[in-house]
Amino acid sequence: MQKPVNYNSNTTDPQDELLCHVTEDDKLIGPIKRRICHNETSRPWHRTVHLYLFDKKGRLYLTKRSQNKDVVPGKWTVSAGGHVNSGQTYIEAVREETNEELNLRIDFEILGKINIEYETEREIITIFAAITSKEPTIDKEETSKIKTFDLQKIIKKFKTEKFDLSINSRDSFRHIIKTGSLIKFWKKNFPTRSK
């Protein structure tokens, strides 16, 4: 189990938002309020999505979370991500988050799924990758900054602990590096960059 995440009690995130409550093997139970998912008492399993977005040159976009976020504000994280709301599928959620956070409508590829358990919450994360030819524009309520990174350099820094991500992003990034799914996606779409 991971150390507690940095929870922001002054968040502007809607605490009554209804999320997807699921079993540990991702079977749907029903709706559950966000505030119940982010506590140290019941820690119900709930669904989230992470997107790793590349520009046309093969550079990876990472974002810095807004100081208004309820969990790990101000930390570097995935390109876009968030909870799967009640009644949504994973793909509907990643589409919505990408549109809201980056003002983009794009196609996605699934890289994998991982269960993450912390002292404050439990998430089942479906991980996606995509490419955009458009410049993302961030929603300042969600994200304070966006930047492109050289994938191979950021992986090397991440492995040597010279670059850190928010706790759940760290685990999803580690997972897709370990399984090779991120590099496979990158090599398939950017063959000249990977030589």
N, C-alpha and C positions, 0 to 999 in steps of 0.2 A: 504494500500500500504506500502511495506517495505522501509527501508532507502536505499539510493544508495549503490550499491556494490562497492568494491574496484577495480577500473578499472586500468589496467596497460598499459600505452601508449607505453611502450617499448617492448611490446609483440612480440614473434616470431610466434604467431598464424596467419595463412593465412587469412587476412581480406577480400579477394575476394572469399573465399570459398562459394559455393552456398548451402544454407540451405533450408529446407521446410517451406515456408510461408503458414500459415493456418489461418482459422477463429478461433474465441474463442471456437467454438464447434468442432474444429479439422477437418474441411473440407479443403482440399488442395486448395490453391490459385495458387501456382507455386514457382519457385526458387527465392531466395532473398540472397543478399550478407551478410556475417557475420557482416561486419562493420555497416550495416543498422540496424541489429537486436540489436546491443549493443550500443544504444545511448539513450539520454533522450528526443528526439524529437518525432519520429514516433512510437517507441516501438512496432513493428509488432509481432504478435504471431508467434512462431516457435516451432518446435518439438525437444525434447531432450530425452535422456535415462539415467537412473540411475541403477546401478547393486549393489546389496548387496551380497557379496560372502563369503561363509563359507568354512573352512577347514573341514577335515573328523572328527575332534574332536568337531565340532559345534562352533568354534570360528569365529567371524566376522572380515574380513579384512576391514580396512579403509586405505585410502591413503592420503598423504599430497601433495597438488598441487605444481607443479614446480613454481619457481619464474618467469618463462617465460610466464605463462598463462595470457591471457588478462583480465580475470575476477577472482577476489579473489585469487591472487597468494599466495602460502605459507600457505593456510588454510587446515585443515583436511576436508576430503570429503568422498564420497561414494567409494566403491571398484574400480569401473570404471564407466565412463559416458562420455557423450558428445552429440553433436548435431546430428540430423538426417539430412544427406545430401540430396540434391535434388535427387529424383529418388529412394531413399531408403525407406524401411519399418522400423518400430521400431525394429523388430527382426534382420534385417540385420545390423542396426546401432549398437545394443548392441553386436552382434557377432564381428563386426569390432573393436569397442572400446575395448572389452575384449582382442582380439588378439593383437591389437596395444599397449595397456597400460600394459597388464599383461602377454602377450605371452601365452595365454590359448585359447583352443577351447573346449567349454563345452555346455551343454544343460541348458535352462533357464525356469523359471516359472514366469508368470506375477503376481505381487502383487497388482497392481492398477495403476491409472492414476490421475494426479492432475494438475490443472491450477495454475500457480504462476505468480503474477504480482508485479514487482518492479518499482522503479522510473527510472531505466535504461533499463529494458527489460521485455518481457512477454514470458513465456515458458509453453508449455504443456509437462509434463514429464510422460513417461511411466516407471514404476518401476518394476524391475526384481530381482529375487533371484536365486542363484545357489550354487552348492557345487563342490569343486575340491579336488582331491587327489594329485594333482601336486602342487609344489611350484611355485607361481607366480614370474615372473621376470619383474621388472618395466622398462618402457621407461623413461629415465631421462629428456627428453624434456617435457614430460607430467606430471611426478610424481617424487617427490624428496624422498619419503619414503613410505613404506608399513609396516603395523603392525597388528597383531591379537589382538582382544579384547574379553573379556567375554561378551556375549550379555546382560545378565541380569544386570551385573555391569554397562555397558555403558549406558543402558536405564535408570537406576537409576540416574547415574551422569548427563545424559542429561536432565532428568526431573527436577533435582535440580539446573540446570544451572552450574554444576561444570565441564562440558565438552561441548565444542562448536564445531560446524561444519560450513563450508561455508554456506552462506545464503540460496542458493537453496537446498543444501543437508539437512540443518536443517529442511526445510519445508517438504521435501519428507520423511525424517526419522520420523518426528512428525506425518505425515499422516499415515504411515504404522504401527506405534505404536498405534495410536488412533483407526484405523480400526481393529487392531488385526491381520492383514495379515502376518506381519513379525513373530510374535510369533507362529501363526498357522503353518507357513512353518517350523519353527525351531522345534517345538514339533513333527510334523509329521516325520521329517527327523532325529531327535536326541532324540527319546523318553526316553532313559536312562539318558540323561543330564537334561531333563526337570522335573525329579521327585524330 
